[in-house]
Amino acid sequence: MSLSLEVAEKMLQVAKARAVEMACSVSVAIVDSDGYVIAVCRMDGVDPLEVTAAIDMAYTAAMFRASGDKILPLASKPWFQSLVISTGGKLVPAEGEMPIEIGGSIVGGIAAAGGTAEQDVACCEAALTALKNHFN
């Protein structure tokens, strides 16, 4: 199964709504299982660099099939640094990145950037909960 643009856009809406609830602004990116961008948004007031950060974070979650808290401990490993270099810096281990799972398969990654780590994580979790509810 793959992640459709329609579902990705709904996830963006939920993530943005969660950011509004927390009185913060974020950029949110959703990529497919190969790391290609499906949807991205930047809320008002978010630094433009946060868009690139969110895209790269979502890519990282999709490629490692893991969330930032699982990837961060790997960041200091020499082999990880080699991957960062070989991908042109596209691997960004950080809180606020998570894989997207549908039917037991990882179909992509989502990331939020621009808030605190806790806010970014909460935005992603809200979107993933909405996705889970969509498919149940």
PyRosetta script that sets phi, psi and omega in degrees:
from pyrosetta import init, pose_from_sequence

init()
pose = pose_from_sequence("MSLSLEVAEKMLQVAKARAVEMACSVSVAIVDSDGYVIAVCRMDGVDPLEVTAAIDMAYTAAMFRASGDKILPLASKPWFQSLVISTGGKLVPAEGEMPIEIGGSIVGGIAAAGGTAEQDVACCEAALTALKNHFN")
pose.set_psi(1, 147.3)
pose.set_omega(1, 178.6)
pose.set_phi(2, -119.0)
pose.set_psi(2, 170.0)
pose.set_omega(2, -178.8)
pose.set_phi(3, -97.2)
pose.set_psi(3, 120.2)
pose.set_omega(3, -178.3)
pose.set_phi(4, -83.0)
pose.set_psi(4, 159.7)
pose.set_omega(4, 175.9)
pose.set_phi(5, -61.3)
pose.set_psi(5, -40.5)
pose.set_omega(5, -179.8)
pose.set_phi(6, -58.8)
pose.set_psi(6, -46.7)
pose.set_omega(6, 179.8)
pose.set_phi(7, -67.9)
pose.set_psi(7, -41.6)
pose.set_omega(7, 179.3)
pose.set_phi(8, -60.6)
pose.set_psi(8, -41.6)
pose.set_omega(8, 179.3)
pose.set_phi(9, -65.7)
pose.set_psi(9, -36.6)
pose.set_omega(9, 176.2)
pose.set_phi(10, -65.0)
pose.set_psi(10, -39.6)
pose.set_omega(10, 177.5)
pose.set_phi(11, -62.9)
pose.set_psi(11, -40.4)
pose.set_omega(11, 177.0)
pose.set_phi(12, -59.4)
pose.set_psi(12, -44.3)
pose.set_omega(12, -179.3)
pose.set_phi(13, -60.3)
pose.set_psi(13, -42.8)
pose.set_omega(13, 179.6)
pose.set_phi(14, -66.1)
pose.set_psi(14, -42.4)
pose.set_omega(14, 178.9)
pose.set_phi(15, -62.4)
pose.set_psi(15, -42.5)
pose.set_omega(15, 178.3)
pose.set_phi(16, -65.0)
pose.set_psi(16, -40.9)
pose.set_omega(16, 178.7)
pose.set_phi(17, -61.6)
pose.set_psi(17, -39.9)
pose.set_omega(17, 178.1)
pose.set_phi(18, -64.6)
pose.set_psi(18, -39.6)
pose.set_omega(18, 177.8)
pose.set_phi(19, -62.1)
pose.set_psi(19, -42.8)
pose.set_omega(19, 178.4)
pose.set_phi(20, -61.0)
pose.set_psi(20, -42.8)
pose.set_omega(20, 177.6)
pose.set_phi(21, -57.9)
pose.set_psi(21, -34.7)
pose.set_omega(21, -178.3)
pose.set_phi(22, -91.5)
pose.set_psi(22, 3.6)
pose.set_omega(22, 179.9)
pose.set_phi(23, 59.3)
pose.set_psi(23, 44.2)
pose.set_omega(23, 175.4)
pose.set_phi(24, -134.7)
pose.set_psi(24, 169.1)
pose.set_omega(24, 175.8)
pose.set_phi(25, -124.2)
pose.set_psi(25, 141.1)
pose.set_omega(25, -178.5)
pose.set_phi(26, -139.9)
pose.set_psi(26, 163.0)
pose.set_omega(26, 163.7)
pose.set_phi(27, -101.5)
pose.set_psi(27, 141.3)
pose.set_omega(27, 179.2)
pose.set_phi(28, -128.3)
pose.set_psi(28, 136.1)
pose.set_omega(28, 177.4)
pose.set_phi(29, -129.6)
pose.set_psi(29, 143.0)
pose.set_omega(29, 176.0)
pose.set_phi(30, -128.7)
pose.set_psi(30, 128.6)
pose.set_omega(30, 178.6)
pose.set_phi(31, -120.8)
pose.set_psi(31, 161.7)
pose.set_omega(31, 176.6)
pose.set_phi(32, -83.7)
pose.set_psi(32, -176.2)
pose.set_omega(32, -175.4)
pose.set_phi(33, -66.6)
pose.set_psi(33, -16.9)
pose.set_omega(33, 176.7)
pose.set_phi(34, -95.3)
pose.set_psi(34, 0.6)
pose.set_omega(34, 177.7)
pose.set_phi(35, 89.8)
pose.set_psi(35, 7.2)
pose.set_omega(35, 179.5)
pose.set_phi(36, -86.1)
pose.set_psi(36, 139.2)
pose.set_omega(36, -176.1)
pose.set_phi(37, -65.1)
pose.set_psi(37, 130.3)
pose.set_omega(37, 172.3)
pose.set_phi(38, -100.8)
pose.set_psi(38, -46.8)
pose.set_omega(38, -177.6)
pose.set_phi(39, -152.4)
pose.set_psi(39, 147.3)
pose.set_omega(39, 178.6)
pose.set_phi(40, -151.2)
pose.set_psi(40, 147.3)
pose.set_omega(40, 175.9)
pose.set_phi(41, -144.2)
pose.set_psi(41, 155.1)
pose.set_omega(41, 175.7)
pose.set_phi(42, -131.8)
pose.set_psi(42, 115.6)
pose.set_omega(42, 179.5)
pose.set_phi(43, -72.5)
pose.set_psi(43, 157.4)
pose.set_omega(43, 177.5)
pose.set_phi(44, -55.5)
pose.set_psi(44, 138.1)
pose.set_omega(44, 176.2)
pose.set_phi(45, 88.7)
pose.set_psi(45, -3.6)
pose.set_omega(45, -179.5)
pose.set_phi(46, -89.1)
pose.set_psi(46, 134.4)
pose.set_omega(46, 178.0)
pose.set_phi(47, -56.6)
pose.set_psi(47, 135.8)
pose.set_omega(47, -179.8)
pose.set_phi(48, -56.7)
pose.set_psi(48, -29.6)
pose.set_omega(48, 179.4)
pose.set_phi(49, -65.8)
pose.set_psi(49, -22.5)
pose.set_omega(49, 179.5)
pose.set_phi(50, -67.7)
pose.set_psi(50, -24.0)
pose.set_omega(50, 176.6)
pose.set_phi(51, -64.5)
pose.set_psi(51, -49.6)
pose.set_omega(51, 178.7)
pose.set_phi(52, -62.7)
pose.set_psi(52, -40.5)
pose.set_omega(52, 178.5)
pose.set_phi(53, -60.1)
pose.set_psi(53, -46.4)
pose.set_omega(53, -178.8)
pose.set_phi(54, -62.6)
pose.set_psi(54, -42.3)
pose.set_omega(54, 179.1)
pose.set_phi(55, -61.6)
pose.set_psi(55, -47.0)
pose.set_omega(55, -178.6)
pose.set_phi(56, -67.6)
pose.set_psi(56, -35.1)
pose.set_omega(56, 176.9)
pose.set_phi(57, -66.3)
pose.set_psi(57, -43.7)
pose.set_omega(57, 178.2)
pose.set_phi(58, -62.7)
pose.set_psi(58, -40.3)
pose.set_omega(58, 176.2)
pose.set_phi(59, -58.4)
pose.set_psi(59, -45.6)
pose.set_omega(59, -178.7)
pose.set_phi(60, -61.7)
pose.set_psi(60, -45.5)
pose.set_omega(60, 179.1)
pose.set_phi(61, -62.1)
pose.set_psi(61, -40.3)
pose.set_omega(61, -179.8)
pose.set_phi(62, -68.5)
pose.set_psi(62, -42.1)
pose.set_omega(62, -177.0)
pose.set_phi(63, -70.2)
pose.set_psi(63, -37.0)
pose.set_omega(63, -179.8)
pose.set_phi(64, -91.3)
pose.set_psi(64, -7.9)
pose.set_omega(64, -179.6)
pose.set_phi(65, 54.5)
pose.set_psi(65, 39.6)
pose.set_omega(65, -175.5)
pose.set_phi(66, -153.1)
pose.set_psi(66, 161.5)
pose.set_omega(66, 177.3)
pose.set_phi(67, -86.0)
pose.set_psi(67, 164.7)
pose.set_omega(67, -176.8)
pose.set_phi(68, -55.7)
pose.set_psi(68, -37.3)
pose.set_omega(68, -179.2)
pose.set_phi(69, -65.0)
pose.set_psi(69, -24.0)
pose.set_omega(69, 176.4)
pose.set_phi(70, -86.3)
pose.set_psi(70, -28.7)
pose.set_omega(70, -176.7)
pose.set_phi(71, -84.8)
pose.set_psi(71, -36.2)
pose.set_omega(71, -176.6)
pose.set_phi(72, -51.5)
pose.set_psi(72, -42.3)
pose.set_omega(72, 179.7)
pose.set_phi(73, -63.6)
pose.set_psi(73, -18.2)
pose.set_omega(73, -179.8)
pose.set_phi(74, -83.9)
pose.set_psi(74, -17.2)
pose.set_omega(74, -170.3)
pose.set_phi(75, -58.4)
pose.set_psi(75, -30.1)
pose.set_omega(75, -178.3)
pose.set_phi(76, -86.0)
pose.set_psi(76, -5.8)
pose.set_omega(76, -179.3)
pose.set_phi(77, -72.6)
pose.set_psi(77, 139.0)
pose.set_omega(77, -180.0)
pose.set_phi(78, -56.5)
pose.set_psi(78, -40.5)
pose.set_omega(78, -179.7)
pose.set_phi(79, -64.5)
pose.set_psi(79, -33.3)
pose.set_omega(79, 178.0)
pose.set_phi(80, -68.6)
pose.set_psi(80, -43.4)
pose.set_omega(80, 177.9)
pose.set_phi(81, -60.3)
pose.set_psi(81, -36.0)
pose.set_omega(81, 175.4)
pose.set_phi(82, -62.9)
pose.set_psi(82, -40.3)
pose.set_omega(82, 177.4)
pose.set_phi(83, -65.9)
pose.set_psi(83, -38.5)
pose.set_omega(83, 177.4)
pose.set_phi(84, -59.5)
pose.set_psi(84, -46.0)
pose.set_omega(84, 179.9)
pose.set_phi(85, -64.9)
pose.set_psi(85, -45.5)
pose.set_omega(85, -176.4)
pose.set_phi(86, -68.5)
pose.set_psi(86, -21.6)
pose.set_omega(86, 177.3)
pose.set_phi(87, -97.1)
pose.set_psi(87, 8.8)
pose.set_omega(87, 179.6)
pose.set_phi(88, 68.1)
pose.set_psi(88, 30.9)
pose.set_omega(88, 178.6)
pose.set_phi(89, 82.5)
pose.set_psi(89, 10.7)
pose.set_omega(89, -176.9)
pose.set_phi(90, -72.6)
pose.set_psi(90, -21.6)
pose.set_omega(90, 177.2)
pose.set_phi(91, -82.1)
pose.set_psi(91, 120.0)
pose.set_omega(91, -178.6)
pose.set_phi(92, -131.0)
pose.set_psi(92, 98.0)
pose.set_omega(92, 177.2)
pose.set_phi(93, -77.5)
pose.set_psi(93, 124.7)
pose.set_omega(93, -177.5)
pose.set_phi(94, -162.4)
pose.set_psi(94, 157.6)
pose.set_omega(94, 169.4)
pose.set_phi(95, -65.0)
pose.set_psi(95, 148.6)
pose.set_omega(95, 179.1)
pose.set_phi(96, 94.1)
pose.set_psi(96, 17.3)
pose.set_omega(96, 173.7)
pose.set_phi(97, -129.0)
pose.set_psi(97, 136.4)
pose.set_omega(97, -176.4)
pose.set_phi(98, -148.4)
pose.set_psi(98, 147.4)
pose.set_omega(98, 174.3)
pose.set_phi(99, -74.1)
pose.set_psi(99, 155.4)
pose.set_omega(99, 176.7)
pose.set_phi(100, -108.9)
pose.set_psi(100, 124.0)
pose.set_omega(100, -177.4)
pose.set_phi(101, -117.1)
pose.set_psi(101, 133.5)
pose.set_omega(101, 173.9)
pose.set_phi(102, -133.2)
pose.set_psi(102, 125.4)
pose.set_omega(102, 177.0)
pose.set_phi(103, 57.9)
pose.set_psi(103, 34.7)
pose.set_omega(103, 177.6)
pose.set_phi(104, 84.1)
pose.set_psi(104, -0.1)
pose.set_omega(104, 179.1)
pose.set_phi(105, -115.8)
pose.set_psi(105, 142.0)
pose.set_omega(105, 174.1)
pose.set_phi(106, -78.7)
pose.set_psi(106, 119.8)
pose.set_omega(106, -176.6)
pose.set_phi(107, -111.2)
pose.set_psi(107, -0.1)
pose.set_omega(107, 179.7)
pose.set_phi(108, 167.5)
pose.set_psi(108, -162.7)
pose.set_omega(108, 178.7)
pose.set_phi(109, -143.0)
pose.set_psi(109, 153.0)
pose.set_omega(109, 176.4)
pose.set_phi(110, -130.2)
pose.set_psi(110, 145.9)
pose.set_omega(110, 175.9)
pose.set_phi(111, -149.1)
pose.set_psi(111, 148.7)
pose.set_omega(111, 173.2)
pose.set_phi(112, -124.9)
pose.set_psi(112, 141.6)
pose.set_omega(112, 179.5)
pose.set_phi(113, -143.8)
pose.set_psi(113, 143.7)
pose.set_omega(113, 177.4)
pose.set_phi(114, 127.8)
pose.set_psi(114, -25.3)
pose.set_omega(114, 175.5)
pose.set_phi(115, -97.9)
pose.set_psi(115, -165.8)
pose.set_omega(115, 171.3)
pose.set_phi(116, -72.0)
pose.set_psi(116, 168.6)
pose.set_omega(116, 177.5)
pose.set_phi(117, -56.8)
pose.set_psi(117, -42.5)
pose.set_omega(117, -179.3)
pose.set_phi(118, -64.6)
pose.set_psi(118, -40.5)
pose.set_omega(118, 178.5)
pose.set_phi(119, -66.6)
pose.set_psi(119, -43.1)
pose.set_omega(119, 178.7)
pose.set_phi(120, -60.1)
pose.set_psi(120, -45.2)
pose.set_omega(120, 178.7)
pose.set_phi(121, -61.7)
pose.set_psi(121, -44.7)
pose.set_omega(121, -178.6)
pose.set_phi(122, -61.3)
pose.set_psi(122, -38.2)
pose.set_omega(122, 177.9)
pose.set_phi(123, -64.0)
pose.set_psi(123, -44.0)
pose.set_omega(123, 178.6)
pose.set_phi(124, -65.6)
pose.set_psi(124, -44.1)
pose.set_omega(124, 179.9)
pose.set_phi(125, -61.0)
pose.set_psi(125, -40.0)
pose.set_omega(125, 178.6)
pose.set_phi(126, -62.5)
pose.set_psi(126, -43.2)
pose.set_omega(126, 179.5)
pose.set_phi(127, -65.1)
pose.set_psi(127, -40.8)
pose.set_omega(127, 179.5)
pose.set_phi(128, -68.7)
pose.set_psi(128, -34.5)
pose.set_omega(128, 175.4)
pose.set_phi(129, -65.0)
pose.set_psi(129, -42.2)
pose.set_omega(129, 177.5)
pose.set_phi(130, -62.7)
pose.set_psi(130, -39.2)
pose.set_omega(130, 178.0)
pose.set_phi(131, -63.5)
pose.set_psi(131, -45.8)
pose.set_omega(131, 178.8)
pose.set_phi(132, -59.4)
pose.set_psi(132, -43.8)
pose.set_omega(132, 178.4)
pose.set_phi(133, -65.6)
pose.set_psi(133, -32.0)
pose.set_omega(133, 179.3)
pose.set_phi(134, -65.0)
pose.set_psi(134, -36.1)
pose.set_omega(134, -175.4)
pose.set_phi(135, -97.2)
pose.set_psi(135, 1.6)
pose.set_omega(135, 177.8)
pose.set_phi(136, -103.2)
pose.dump_pdb("model.pdb")
